[in-house]
Amino acid sequence: MHGELMEFNELLQKQLLYRESQLKHLTEELVSLRGPVSTCNTMPDLCVSSFFVSVLSVMWIFCLIMDCVNLLLS
């Protein structure tokens, strides 16, 4: 069981690093298309966008965990 948890943790770490690199790439692409991101005080719509990006990141991580749990249970 300990070995399986270690493999599960390693899989989660790899997938998290992949998602973070995707997020960084998409953020850089957004900056190249729209310019540098301003603060919330000057452009509130960007704060809303940042919030949705954060929510999507959490949803990705949740789906990732659920996929791994399903793999362990099957």
Backbone as CSV, one residue per row, in Angstrom:
resi,resn,N_x,N_y,N_z,CA_x,CA_y,CA_z,C_x,C_y,C_z
1,MET,0.824,-1.198,0.000,0.000,0.000,0.000,0.869,1.264,0.000
2,HIS,1.980,1.230,0.761,2.850,2.399,0.831,3.448,2.707,-0.542
3,GLY,3.871,1.667,-1.253,4.437,1.851,-2.587,3.430,2.446,-3.551
4,GLU,2.165,2.001,-3.445,1.119,2.532,-4.313,0.882,4.011,-4.033
5,LEU,0.909,4.391,-2.745,0.739,5.801,-2.393,1.906,6.642,-2.897
6,MET,3.100,6.097,-2.838,4.268,6.818,-3.343,4.147,7.023,-4.856
7,GLU,3.707,5.984,-5.578,3.517,6.113,-7.028,2.406,7.112,-7.334
8,PHE,1.340,7.066,-6.542,0.226,7.993,-6.714,0.690,9.428,-6.500
9,ASN,1.491,9.648,-5.461,2.020,10.972,-5.168,2.918,11.447,-6.310
10,GLU,3.757,10.562,-6.828,4.636,10.928,-7.936,3.821,11.307,-9.173
11,LEU,2.770,10.541,-9.445,1.898,10.838,-10.577,1.229,12.204,-10.402
12,LEU,0.736,12.472,-9.194,0.115,13.766,-8.924,1.101,14.912,-9.089
13,GLN,2.318,14.727,-8.623,3.335,15.767,-8.748,3.650,16.060,-10.211
14,LYS,3.796,15.006,-11.020,4.084,15.192,-12.443,2.941,15.909,-13.142
15,GLN,1.725,15.496,-12.829,0.575,16.116,-13.475,0.407,17.566,-13.022
16,LEU,0.686,17.851,-11.771,0.611,19.223,-11.282,1.644,20.105,-11.982
17,LEU,2.864,19.604,-12.125,3.898,20.364,-12.841,3.491,20.604,-14.288
18,TYR,2.872,19.602,-14.915,2.415,19.762,-16.294,1.342,20.833,-16.374
19,ARG,0.383,20.806,-15.441,-0.695,21.809,-15.446,-0.145,23.210,-15.189
20,GLU,0.815,23.303,-14.289,1.422,24.608,-14.018,2.153,25.135,-15.244
21,SER,2.831,24.250,-15.974,3.524,24.706,-17.177,2.517,25.114,-18.253
22,GLN,1.388,24.395,-18.345,0.332,24.790,-19.281,-0.209,26.170,-18.919
23,LEU,-0.468,26.381,-17.637,-0.996,27.656,-17.174,-0.013,28.791,-17.461
24,LYS,1.271,28.541,-17.221,2.294,29.558,-17.508,2.330,29.873,-18.999
25,HIS,2.288,28.842,-19.818,2.308,29.041,-21.273,1.093,29.842,-21.729
26,LEU,-0.093,29.486,-21.226,-1.307,30.202,-21.616,-1.289,31.647,-21.128
27,THR,-0.738,31.868,-19.936,-0.627,33.228,-19.411,0.313,34.060,-20.276
28,GLU,1.448,33.470,-20.676,2.380,34.177,-21.552,1.736,34.483,-22.900
29,GLU,0.958,33.533,-23.417,0.275,33.766,-24.686,-0.755,34.882,-24.553
30,LEU,-1.465,34.906,-23.422,-2.443,35.965,-23.180,-1.759,37.324,-23.110
31,VAL,-0.621,37.384,-22.431,0.122,38.644,-22.333,0.594,39.079,-23.716
32,SER,1.026,38.129,-24.539,1.491,38.505,-25.878,0.336,39.002,-26.746
33,LEU,-0.877,38.517,-26.489,-2.030,38.948,-27.272,-2.643,40.245,-26.752
34,ARG,-2.709,40.391,-25.428,-3.413,41.534,-24.832,-2.493,42.538,-24.173
35,GLY,-1.241,42.201,-23.991,-0.328,43.080,-23.270,-0.254,42.666,-21.814
36,PRO,0.564,43.345,-21.037,0.725,43.004,-19.617,-0.597,43.134,-18.858
37,VAL,-0.764,42.274,-17.885,-1.973,42.285,-17.070,-1.881,43.412,-16.058
38,SER,-2.937,44.211,-15.958,-2.980,45.327,-15.017,-3.479,44.860,-13.658
39,THR,-3.501,45.786,-12.717,-4.007,45.476,-11.392,-5.530,45.488,-11.391
40,CYS,-6.125,44.968,-10.342,-7.583,44.903,-10.228,-8.211,46.292,-10.155
41,ASN,-7.476,47.257,-9.626,-8.035,48.602,-9.484,-8.284,49.271,-10.832
42,THR,-7.429,48.996,-11.814,-7.573,49.663,-13.104,-8.430,48.884,-14.085
43,MET,-8.436,47.544,-13.957,-9.208,46.726,-14.896,-9.869,45.565,-14.141
44,PRO,-11.043,45.788,-13.558,-11.698,44.739,-12.776,-12.037,43.493,-13.582
45,ASP,-12.246,43.623,-14.899,-12.589,42.444,-15.695,-11.448,41.436,-15.724
46,LEU,-10.194,41.913,-15.612,-9.071,40.997,-15.574,-9.023,40.232,-14.263
47,CYS,-9.467,40.853,-13.188,-9.517,40.155,-11.904,-10.526,39.023,-11.967
48,VAL,-11.646,39.279,-12.619,-12.646,38.231,-12.794,-12.042,37.104,-13.620
49,SER,-11.300,37.452,-14.686,-10.662,36.432,-15.512,-9.661,35.635,-14.687
50,SER,-8.885,36.315,-13.847,-7.921,35.627,-12.991,-8.632,34.686,-12.037
51,PHE,-9.779,35.117,-11.529,-10.557,34.264,-10.643,-10.990,32.993,-11.376
52,PHE,-11.471,33.146,-12.609,-11.914,31.977,-13.357,-10.748,31.063,-13.709
53,VAL,-9.586,31.620,-13.982,-8.405,30.795,-14.224,-8.071,29.997,-12.972
54,SER,-8.169,30.635,-11.814,-7.912,29.934,-10.552,-8.923,28.823,-10.329
55,VAL,-10.175,29.107,-10.598,-11.219,28.091,-10.426,-10.969,26.927,-11.377
56,LEU,-10.622,27.222,-12.624,-10.339,26.156,-13.579,-9.149,25.318,-13.136
57,SER,-8.142,25.957,-12.568,-6.980,25.215,-12.071,-7.383,24.256,-10.969
58,VAL,-8.212,24.722,-10.053,-8.680,23.868,-8.964,-9.519,22.721,-9.520
59,MET,-10.350,23.008,-10.520,-11.172,21.961,-11.124,-10.291,20.917,-11.809
60,TRP,-9.223,21.364,-12.505,-8.302,20.421,-13.135,-7.675,19.510,-12.095
61,ILE,-7.224,20.094,-11.002,-6.586,19.304,-9.950,-7.585,18.314,-9.364
62,PHE,-8.819,18.741,-9.134,-9.842,17.851,-8.603,-10.095,16.690,-9.560
63,CYS,-10.237,16.987,-10.859,-10.464,15.930,-11.851,-9.273,14.988,-11.907
64,LEU,-8.086,15.539,-11.795,-6.879,14.739,-11.787,-6.877,13.772,-10.609
65,ILE,-7.216,14.276,-9.441,-7.265,13.429,-8.256,-8.327,12.360,-8.408
66,MET,-9.499,12.726,-8.937,-10.572,11.752,-9.110,-10.161,10.670,-10.113
67,ASP,-9.454,11.037,-11.180,-8.977,10.045,-12.144,-8.005,9.085,-11.478
68,CYS,-7.109,9.624,-10.660,-6.133,8.766,-9.970,-6.812,7.858,-8.967
69,VAL,-7.796,8.372,-8.260,-8.535,7.532,-7.306,-9.250,6.408,-8.037
70,ASN,-9.866,6.734,-9.168,-10.537,5.703,-9.957,-9.556,4.649,-10.442
71,LEU,-8.330,5.068,-10.817,-7.307,4.107,-11.228,-6.932,3.188,-10.085
72,LEU,-6.786,3.765,-8.892,-6.426,2.940,-7.738,-7.539,1.975,-7.346
73,LEU,-8.771,2.376,-7.536,-9.910,1.545,-7.146,-10.211,0.446,-8.167
74,SER,-9.747,0.642,-9.397,-10.063,-0.371,-10.423,-9.005,-1.450,-10.481
